């Protein structure tokens, strides 16, 4: 949909500043995601930690001409002569008002989905089930928030026959705004669980809040076997059509009378309003069964033919909830997005690729299949795709499928190739010539893009470390919630990002605008710079031999002794460097490194003032016991000593010197002591150092079963015959050992791994490359996945057995273990 700026000003009650004629087709809230500047309306949103108004100059320079602001620039006539500013009281509310109005303009049925779990899967499966019969517009990925929902609704257009929109909340009072925007005609409640429970006094309060979404719904679909949800729905919406389903009560409109799980599929028999039917689901887990029932209930209510529904059910594909980044063959990086295949998800994936700071000269390559079931004719569709990839900086394009091939003339990318199938591409010389490229794989499942992934991914060990970048961001935001908006943040990514991989972690943190990154030695900083990291980088342990490297790569060293300070000054003078930032460390009681904040301060100030090569950018110290309440008195002494020394240093200089003493534990325990900046370490990676509580899990170490064998009770397992069996057992060998970072302290039954969710103790000594697990009684087979630690087995369980800390476990994962990165 395209609207004039005058119409939008009328809708959001914006006072227009500027007279340029513009029209709007795209909404933007994140300056990093700009795609089509000439037709974009930017909403300058204010949050606790950011202000969108600061990005107006950059966006204007990049071609944006329409802005919704809370205050127009005072020099708009001189600096922005071709722009229009719509001045409103709240840019955030204006965004929601525009989305609500746009939804009212598109008078189509909308399915609104809420719940604690399964929203995205139900949304995607409804698309798979119903798109053959009608044109569906759905929320991209998990765009279900107060900002995500307006952007989702904006995608509704004249071709839309049904909208499918997610609504997610995390605290009371949020659903009313989402309901007014979405105005669902059909409501779906997936489940009510513990997610985001911390902001609600009870499960009932959360359920009532979620049910507000259905205020305008004609029909509500839910599971009657959930007694709380069923009771509240009957109390609140007795006048609506309640399409309840149940596995217990035949009185419900949709009765599930049989669920038969087989090796790789589930047969589900049902009765809907007296008519019997059945369908085959190509999955067997309980969550998928429940999600499929929600979907069939929606389809039946919408009067889609039973035969059509059941035929589509058999072809349902698992929803890949993540976009993965993998190391590829021949210097390539693979971005694998098999989540969905449509033009909106393509834009999101291209935005992700485009925002990766890989300034290393590698080509940006897109391999794209036919986009199916869009409701658009091919010429219109692929003209849009062509515009999109040109805007997003794609340099090489490979199209796969007869439809995209037939429209090859539309694509203006210099390097472009077209094939009918993945098999044809694999046989072609262009496939073998993929070298040193960042490759986005975006294909409909029917094209078998898994073949491409298998051939392009770097073949390594069957043990992998999965790194959830979305969880990393969640932890970042958790700790930011303790900080004042003006407090800066240093994120520690030394020791290769605590084992997670410093480069990918740094790219994510830079994208989320952290103020500083911190590494241990200069070489770690060089690796980041060579991979496109432009953020400020602090080096905590600079070596005397690395000074030129520090200067060349703009790496800011910690200074903790007079010997180091003098050497740095001499080196800076030798290389013609002036005003180079350094970070002064004070020893307030850790007695590891640092100047004494009282005894050394006069001399330190004198030497710093007596030269111009270096300039103190920050002064800091380190709490020795912020993780322990028993050491609070000592922490008080440390803070008082640091305050005294840092105030003296600041008083000696006219420029601002940042002060910081709080680490992860200090951020939580001493929020009143955050000063100018805080340092985030272990907490960023998902473990609270205060109590070893797991936050959002970032790293999951997985392996696979190589071989299984039955071993009699009289036999032993492993070196030294240490694996003594007390029964006839089934022993599984897995390809992970102490050379991968699996400690020998875990062997001989002292700990366990998870095999298909079941505890499997380690048997015998852990070897260099292999460990053995007792899988007796566990339903598993060779090739099954094994979780060493992760989402279901916290890393703290291993560190407790090893009598160490989580840091040691995480940083001990060998570099030969492949890292796979994904975002939800």
Secondary structure, DSSP 8 states (H G I E B T S, - for coil): --EEHHHHHHHHT-EEE-----EE-EEES-GGG---GGGEEEE--B-SS-BGGGGHHHHHHTT--EEEESS--TTHHHH-TT-EEEE-S-HHHHHHHHHHHHHHHS--EEEEEESSS-HHHHHHHHHHHHTTTS-EEE-STT--STTHHHHHHTT--TT-SEEEEE---SSTT-HHHHHHHH--SEEEE----STTGGGSSSHHHHHHHHHGGGTT-SEEEEETTSHHHHHHHHHH-TTSEEEEEESS-TTSSEEEEEEEE-SS-EEEEEEETTEEEEEEES--SHHHHHHHHHHHHHHHHTT--HHHHHHHHTT-------EEEEEBGGG-EEEE--S--SHHHHHHHHHHHHHS---SS-EEEEEEE---S-SS-HHHHHHHHHHHHHHTT--EEEEESHHHHHTGGG---SEEEEESSHHHHHHSHHHHT--SEEEEEE--GGG-THHHHHHHB----S-EEEEEHHHHHHHHHHHHTTS-TT-EEEEE-HHHHHTT-HHHHHHHHHHTT-SEEEESSHHHHHHHHHTT--SEEEESS--GGGHHHHHHTTEEEEE-SHHHHHHHHHHHHHTT--SEEEEEEEESS--SS-EETTTTHHHHHHHHHT-SSEEEEEEE---SSTT-GGGHHHHHHHHHHHHHHHHHHHHT-SS--EEE---HHHHHH-GGG-TTEEEE-GGGGTB-TTT--B-S--EEEEEEEEEEEEE-TT-EESGGG-EE-SS-EEEEEES--TTTT--GGGTTTT-EEEETTEEEEB-S---SS-EEEE-TT----TT-EEEEESSSS-HHHHHHHTTS-HHHHHHTS-TTSEEEEEE-
